[in-house]
């Protein structure tokens, strides 16, 4: 059991050292997803707003990073980031109405 936790811990440490911006983007997306699950449970709008803010920030960061340093899977990453950005902005604008 300890070896399994040690493996996951070493993987986490290695990923933060290898590509810190990508790790932060992944962390923001996971927090956004977690907050969206909480929002589905209790329907309080602050959870949805914070969730969509994390998703919009992460998507913007992905697009900026891909514009500066293109990756081999550029098309898929950009399309997914644009889709997430549109979805989060539409949700935030819908809440403002």
N, CA, C and O of each residue as an XYZ file, in Angstrom:
388
protein
N       0.821     -1.193      0.000
C       0.000      0.000      0.000
C       0.872      1.268      0.000
O       0.590      2.236     -0.706
N       1.926      1.230      0.804
C       2.830      2.381      0.869
C       3.529      2.591     -0.470
O       3.741      3.729     -0.888
N       3.884      1.507     -1.140
C       4.556      1.640     -2.444
C       3.643      2.306     -3.463
O       4.090      3.111     -4.280
N       2.367      1.966     -3.406
C       1.419      2.563     -4.344
C       1.322      4.069     -4.104
O       1.358      4.852     -5.053
N       1.199      4.476     -2.843
C       1.141      5.904     -2.534
C       2.443      6.599     -2.913
O       2.429      7.725     -3.411
N       3.557      5.933     -2.681
C       4.855      6.497     -3.036
C       4.961      6.677     -4.551
O       5.492      7.683     -5.020
N       4.458      5.708     -5.312
C       4.470      5.813     -6.771
C       3.660      7.025     -7.228
O       4.128      7.802     -8.061
N       2.447      7.195     -6.689
C       1.604      8.321     -7.082
C       2.216      9.646     -6.654
O       2.139     10.638     -7.379
N       2.820      9.657     -5.477
C       3.464     10.881     -5.005
C       4.635     11.258     -5.910
O       4.780     12.425     -6.275
N       5.472     10.286     -6.276
C       6.609     10.548     -7.153
C       6.140     11.007     -8.534
O       6.758     11.880     -9.142
N       5.055     10.421     -9.025
C       4.493     10.837    -10.309
C       4.019     12.282    -10.242
O       4.247     13.058    -11.169
N       3.364     12.640     -9.155
C       2.887     14.008     -8.972
C       4.052     14.992     -8.902
O       4.021     16.044     -9.542
N       5.059     14.656     -8.141
C       6.232     15.530     -8.015
C       6.937     15.675     -9.359
O       7.336     16.778     -9.732
N       7.094     14.580    -10.086
C       7.751     14.627    -11.388
C       6.962     15.479    -12.380
O       7.549     16.249    -13.141
N       5.630     15.344    -12.375
C       4.826     16.126    -13.315
C       4.866     17.610    -12.986
O       4.814     18.441    -13.893
N       4.957     17.961    -11.706
C       5.056     19.381    -11.361
C       6.406     19.956    -11.752
O       6.499     21.135    -12.092
N       7.441     19.150    -11.710
C       8.769     19.635    -12.081
C       8.954     19.662    -13.595
O       9.647     20.535    -14.118
N       8.345     18.722    -14.295
C       8.538     18.611    -15.735
C       7.794     19.708    -16.487
O       8.353     20.331    -17.390
N       6.534     19.948    -16.121
C       5.727     20.930    -16.835
C       4.776     21.627    -15.859
O       3.599     21.272    -15.793
N       5.265     22.609    -15.107
C       4.424     23.259    -14.091
C       3.154     23.922    -14.630
O       2.108     23.780    -13.997
N       3.178     24.642    -15.766
C       1.932     25.260    -16.236
C       0.845     24.230    -16.547
O      -0.329     24.445    -16.243
N       1.237     23.135    -17.142
C       0.253     22.104    -17.469
C      -0.318     21.480    -16.191
O      -1.499     21.134    -16.150
N       0.494     21.336    -15.169
C       0.013     20.802    -13.898
C      -1.004     21.750    -13.262
O      -2.030     21.302    -12.750
N      -0.730     23.045    -13.290
C      -1.656     24.029    -12.721
C      -2.964     24.039    -13.506
O      -4.041     24.134    -12.916
N      -2.877     23.942    -14.836
C      -4.093     23.892    -15.649
C      -4.921     22.656    -15.316
O      -6.144     22.735    -15.209
N      -4.268     21.536    -15.156
C      -4.970     20.312    -14.782
C      -5.601     20.444    -13.400
O      -6.730     20.004    -13.187
N      -4.885     21.041    -12.475
C      -5.411     21.249    -11.127
C      -6.640     22.159    -11.158
O      -7.625     21.901    -10.465
N      -6.581     23.221    -11.960
C      -7.724     24.126    -12.078
C      -8.926     23.424    -12.696
O     -10.057     23.639    -12.260
N      -8.696     22.586    -13.710
C      -9.800     21.845    -14.315
C     -10.411     20.852    -13.333
O     -11.631     20.687    -13.294
N      -9.571     20.191    -12.538
C     -10.096     19.241    -11.550
C     -10.894     19.970    -10.470
O     -11.948     19.488    -10.057
N     -10.407     21.123    -10.008
C     -11.160     21.903     -9.028
C     -12.487     22.382     -9.614
O     -13.514     22.363     -8.935
N     -12.462     22.809    -10.869
C     -13.695     23.222    -11.531
C     -14.696     22.087    -11.632
O     -15.890     22.290    -11.412
N     -14.221     20.893    -11.964
C     -15.101     19.731    -12.055
C     -15.659     19.367    -10.682
O     -16.843     19.055    -10.556
N     -14.811     19.405     -9.652
C     -15.247     19.095     -8.294
C     -16.312     20.087     -7.823
O     -17.312     19.689     -7.225
N     -16.099     21.382     -8.094
C     -17.086     22.393     -7.712
C     -18.380     22.244     -8.504
O     -19.459     22.529     -7.985
N     -18.283     21.803     -9.745
C     -19.486     21.553    -10.538
C     -20.291     20.400     -9.951
O     -21.521     20.445     -9.935
N     -19.605     19.369     -9.469
C     -20.299     18.265     -8.805
C     -20.983     18.738     -7.526
O     -22.102     18.320     -7.228
N     -20.318     19.603     -6.774
C     -20.946     20.158     -5.566
C     -22.168     20.981     -5.944
O     -23.202     20.901     -5.281
N     -22.056     21.776     -7.012
C     -23.186     22.590     -7.455
C     -24.372     21.720     -7.856
O     -25.518     22.071     -7.577
N     -24.111     20.590     -8.507
C     -25.205     19.694     -8.891
C     -25.934     19.155     -7.666
O     -27.125     18.851     -7.732
N     -25.225     19.038     -6.558
C     -25.836     18.514     -5.344
C     -26.686     19.521     -4.600
O     -27.731     19.159     -4.060
N     -26.262     20.788     -4.555
C     -27.021     21.740     -3.737
C     -27.533     22.969     -4.491
O     -28.233     23.788     -3.896
N     -27.215     23.125     -5.755
C     -27.750     24.182     -6.625
C     -27.523     25.601     -6.091
O     -28.380     26.466     -6.272
N     -26.402     25.849     -5.449
C     -26.079     27.205     -5.008
C     -25.160     27.835     -6.050
O     -24.128     27.261     -6.396
N     -25.533     29.015     -6.551
C     -24.844     29.616     -7.688
C     -23.374     29.946     -7.449
O     -22.616     29.932     -8.418
N     -22.907     30.246     -6.218
C     -21.466     30.536     -6.078
C     -20.568     29.370     -6.501
O     -19.471     29.589     -7.014
N     -21.026     28.136     -6.290
C     -20.229     26.985     -6.717
C     -20.122     26.926     -8.238
O     -19.064     26.604     -8.779
N     -21.217     27.238     -8.921
C     -21.201     27.228    -10.382
C     -20.317     28.348    -10.921
O     -19.560     28.138    -11.869
N     -20.406     29.525    -10.331
C     -19.590     30.657    -10.788
C     -18.107     30.363    -10.594
O     -17.301     30.606    -11.493
N     -17.744     29.839     -9.425
C     -16.338     29.525     -9.173
C     -15.852     28.409    -10.093
O     -14.721     28.443    -10.577
N     -16.708     27.425    -10.329
C     -16.351     26.325    -11.226
C     -16.079     26.838    -12.638
O     -15.064     26.495    -13.244
N     -16.977     27.650    -13.153
C     -16.808     28.166    -14.510
C     -15.637     29.145    -14.594
O     -15.004     29.264    -15.644
N     -15.347     29.840    -13.508
C     -14.176     30.727    -13.490
C     -12.887     29.926    -13.588
O     -11.965     30.304    -14.311
N     -12.826     28.814    -12.855
C     -11.651     27.940    -12.958
C     -11.499     27.395    -14.378
O     -10.395     27.360    -14.920
N     -12.606     26.973    -14.972
C     -12.553     26.412    -16.327
C     -12.135     27.482    -17.334
O     -11.322     27.213    -18.218
N     -12.682     28.689    -17.208
C     -12.314     29.772    -18.130
C     -10.841     30.146    -17.971
O     -10.148     30.359    -18.967
N     -10.362     30.228    -16.747
C      -8.955     30.555    -16.509
C      -8.022     29.492    -17.038
O      -6.993     29.797    -17.640
N      -8.384     28.248    -16.814
C      -7.561     27.145    -17.304
C      -7.550     27.104    -18.830
O      -6.502     26.893    -19.439
N      -8.700     27.303    -19.440
C      -8.777     27.286    -20.906
C      -7.972     28.426    -21.514
O      -7.281     28.237    -22.515
N      -8.057     29.596    -20.918
C      -7.277     30.729    -21.399
C      -5.782     30.458    -21.264
O      -4.998     30.774    -22.159
N      -5.401     29.873    -20.141
C      -3.995     29.531    -19.933
C      -3.513     28.510    -20.962
O      -2.394     28.611    -21.464
N      -4.355     27.534    -21.271
C      -4.000     26.530    -22.278
C      -3.803     27.191    -23.639
O      -2.832     26.899    -24.337
N      -4.728     28.085    -24.020
C      -4.618     28.748    -25.321
C      -3.365     29.625    -25.401
O      -2.694     29.650    -26.432
N      -3.050     30.334    -24.332
C      -1.847     31.175    -24.327
C      -0.594     30.307    -24.404
O       0.336     30.612    -25.151
N      -0.575     29.224    -23.627
C       0.599     28.334    -23.637
C       0.783     27.704    -25.015
O       1.906     27.612    -25.511
N      -0.312     27.272    -25.633
C      -0.222     26.659    -26.959
C       0.175     27.678    -28.025
O       0.823     27.318    -29.008
N      -0.201     28.938    -27.847
C       0.201     29.968    -28.807
C       1.700     30.251    -28.702
O       2.363     30.521    -29.703
N       2.221     30.186    -27.479
C       3.647     30.462    -27.277
C       4.520     29.268    -27.643
O       5.540     29.422    -28.316
N       4.120     28.078    -27.199
C       4.908     26.861    -27.438
C       3.962     25.786    -27.967
O       3.344     25.075    -27.175
N       3.836     25.650    -29.287
C       2.914     24.655    -29.847
C       3.333     23.226    -29.484
O       4.519     22.902    -29.427
N       2.335     22.396    -29.245
C       2.597     20.987    -28.943
C       2.186     20.138    -30.140
O       1.502     20.631    -31.036
N       2.593     18.865    -30.172
C       2.235     17.999    -31.301
C       0.725     17.810    -31.459
O       0.234     17.685    -32.581
N      -0.012     17.786    -30.352
C      -1.467     17.599    -30.429
C      -2.172     18.949    -30.366
O      -3.145     19.120    -29.632
N      -1.676     19.893    -31.133
C      -2.131     21.273    -31.084
C      -3.617     21.412    -31.403
O      -4.335     22.100    -30.678
N      -4.082     20.788    -32.450
C      -5.461     20.967    -32.884
C      -6.458     20.519    -31.822
O      -7.400     21.248    -31.508
N      -6.261     19.341    -31.273
C      -7.185     18.814    -30.270
C      -7.169     19.670    -29.010
O      -8.225     19.964    -28.451
N      -6.006     20.064    -28.566
C      -5.884     20.871    -27.353
C      -6.556     22.224    -27.531
O      -7.283     22.679    -26.648
N      -6.318     22.863    -28.661
C      -6.922     24.173    -28.905
C      -8.435     24.076    -29.033
O      -9.157     24.916    -28.495
N      -8.918     23.067    -29.733
C     -10.365     22.916    -29.893
C     -11.046     22.657    -28.557
O     -12.110     23.213    -28.282
N     -10.442     21.821    -27.731
C     -11.010     21.533    -26.419
C     -10.984     22.774    -25.528
O     -11.950     23.043    -24.815
N      -9.897     23.523    -25.563
C      -9.799     24.742    -24.753
C     -10.824     25.781    -25.204
O     -11.445     26.438    -24.369
N     -11.004     25.934    -26.507
C     -11.990     26.888    -27.021
C     -13.398     26.453    -26.642
O     -14.218     27.285    -26.255
N     -13.686     25.164    -26.747
C     -15.000     24.649    -26.364
C     -15.276     24.895    -24.877
O     -16.366     25.340    -24.516
N     -14.309     24.611    -24.023
C     -14.477     24.844    -22.586
C     -14.633     26.329    -22.273
O     -15.427     26.701    -21.409
N     -13.890     27.171    -22.963
C     -13.981     28.612    -22.749
C     -15.356     29.139    -23.156
O     -15.956     29.932    -22.430
N     -15.852     28.708    -24.302
C     -17.184     29.128    -24.754
C     -18.250     28.650    -23.777
O     -19.157     29.404    -23.424
N     -18.143     27.395    -23.338
C     -19.124     26.844    -22.407
C     -19.128     27.617    -21.088
O     -20.193     27.942    -20.563
N     -17.958     27.908    -20.560
C     -17.902     28.603    -19.275
C     -18.378     30.051    -19.403
O     -19.092     30.543    -18.529
N     -17.995     30.732    -20.471
C     -18.449     32.112    -20.656
C     -19.953     32.177    -20.884
O     -20.614     33.084    -20.376
N     -20.503     31.230    -21.639
C     -21.949     31.190    -21.854
C     -22.680     30.961    -20.532
O     -23.703     31.594    -20.272
N     -22.165     30.069    -19.705
C     -22.790     29.798    -18.407
C     -22.727     31.025    -17.509
O     -23.711     31.363    -16.850
N     -21.577     31.697    -17.478
C     -21.452     32.901    -16.650
C     -22.369     34.018    -17.146
O     -22.975     34.719    -16.336
N     -22.480     34.192    -18.462
C     -23.383     35.212    -19.006
C     -24.840     34.863    -18.733
O     -25.654     35.751    -18.478
N     -25.174     33.583    -18.783
C     -26.535     33.147    -18.496
C     -26.897     33.407    -17.035
O     -28.045     33.731    -16.731
N     -25.942     33.272    -16.142
C     -26.193     33.549    -14.725
C     -26.409     35.036    -14.467
O     -27.110     35.408    -13.526
N     -25.812     35.881    -15.295
C     -25.929     37.325    -15.096
C     -27.284     37.861    -15.540
O     -27.677     38.955    -15.134
N     -28.001     37.109    -16.364
C     -29.314     37.574    -16.840
C     -30.342     37.542    -15.775
O     -31.494     37.903    -16.018
